[in-house]
Amino acid sequence: SAGIDVEIIPGILPVSNFKQAKKFADMTNVRIPAWMAQMFDGLDDDAETRKLVGANIAMDMVKILSREGVKDFHFYTLNRAEMSYAICHTLGVRPGL
């Protein structure tokens, strides 16, 4: 309806360091939802839990977008491919499929 006639592929960035993500969002004038900030609240010194929370948020985003008809996604790994690999594995995406 907006006249866009090319495929748009959403980018998914699994957040493992919320402080860093917030700083980047502030620099680029992007608003992070309050619910996401609350999920990371109190986890500044707990990197493993932050990774789990970030992976779950990313999986939920992919599931919601998939239900809306999105079929392709781009994962921003930022040299942390293991998080994206775990997310894809959990969602049923395996090498060769």
C-alpha positions as CSV (number, residue, x, y, z in Angstrom):
1,S,0.0,0.0,0.0
2,A,3.0,2.3,0.4
3,G,4.2,1.7,-3.1
4,I,7.2,-0.4,-2.0
5,D,7.7,-3.2,-4.6
6,V,10.9,-4.8,-3.2
7,E,11.2,-7.4,-0.6
8,I,11.9,-6.1,2.9
9,I,13.8,-8.4,5.2
10,P,13.7,-7.6,8.9
11,G,17.0,-7.5,10.7
12,I,17.1,-9.2,14.1
13,L,19.8,-8.2,16.6
14,P,19.9,-10.5,19.6
15,V,20.8,-8.2,22.5
16,S,23.4,-9.5,25.0
17,N,24.5,-6.2,26.4
18,F,21.6,-3.9,27.1
19,K,23.7,-1.0,28.3
20,Q,25.5,-1.0,25.0
21,A,22.3,-1.4,23.0
22,K,20.7,1.5,24.9
23,K,23.8,3.7,24.2
24,F,23.6,2.9,20.5
25,A,19.9,3.5,20.4
26,D,20.3,6.9,22.1
27,M,23.0,7.9,19.6
28,T,20.7,7.0,16.7
29,N,17.5,8.4,18.2
30,V,15.8,5.0,18.4
31,R,13.4,4.2,21.2
32,I,13.7,0.9,23.1
33,P,10.4,-0.3,24.4
34,A,10.0,-0.1,28.2
35,W,9.1,-3.8,28.4
36,M,12.5,-4.7,26.9
37,A,14.4,-2.4,29.4
38,Q,12.5,-4.1,32.2
39,M,13.6,-7.6,31.0
40,F,17.2,-6.6,31.3
41,D,16.8,-4.6,34.6
42,G,19.2,-5.8,37.3
43,L,21.3,-8.0,34.9
44,D,24.3,-5.6,34.4
45,D,26.6,-8.1,36.1
46,D,25.1,-11.3,34.8
47,A,26.2,-11.8,31.2
48,E,24.8,-15.4,30.9
49,T,21.3,-14.4,31.9
50,R,21.5,-11.4,29.6
51,K,22.3,-13.7,26.7
52,L,19.3,-16.0,27.5
53,V,17.0,-13.0,27.8
54,G,18.2,-11.5,24.5
55,A,17.9,-14.9,22.7
56,N,14.3,-15.3,24.0
57,I,13.3,-11.8,22.9
58,A,14.8,-12.5,19.4
59,M,13.0,-15.8,19.2
60,D,9.7,-14.1,20.1
61,M,10.3,-11.5,17.5
62,V,10.9,-14.1,14.8
63,K,7.8,-16.1,15.9
64,I,5.5,-13.0,15.8
65,L,6.8,-11.8,12.4
66,S,6.5,-15.4,11.0
67,R,2.8,-15.5,12.1
68,E,2.4,-12.2,10.2
69,G,3.8,-13.8,7.0
70,V,7.5,-12.9,7.1
71,K,9.5,-15.8,5.8
72,D,13.1,-14.4,5.7
73,F,15.2,-12.8,8.4
74,H,18.7,-11.3,8.6
75,F,20.5,-11.9,11.9
76,Y,23.0,-9.3,13.0
77,T,25.6,-11.5,14.7
78,L,28.2,-8.8,15.6
79,N,30.8,-11.6,15.7
80,R,28.7,-13.6,18.2
81,A,27.4,-16.3,15.8
82,E,26.7,-18.7,18.6
83,M,23.7,-16.8,19.8
84,S,22.1,-16.6,16.4
85,Y,22.9,-20.3,15.8
86,A,21.2,-21.2,19.0
87,I,18.1,-19.1,18.1
88,C,17.8,-20.7,14.7
89,H,18.3,-24.2,16.1
90,T,15.6,-23.6,18.7
91,L,13.2,-22.3,16.0
92,G,13.8,-25.4,13.9
93,V,16.2,-24.0,11.3
94,R,19.0,-26.4,10.7
95,P,21.9,-26.5,8.2
96,G,20.7,-28.0,5.0
97,L,17.0,-27.4,5.6
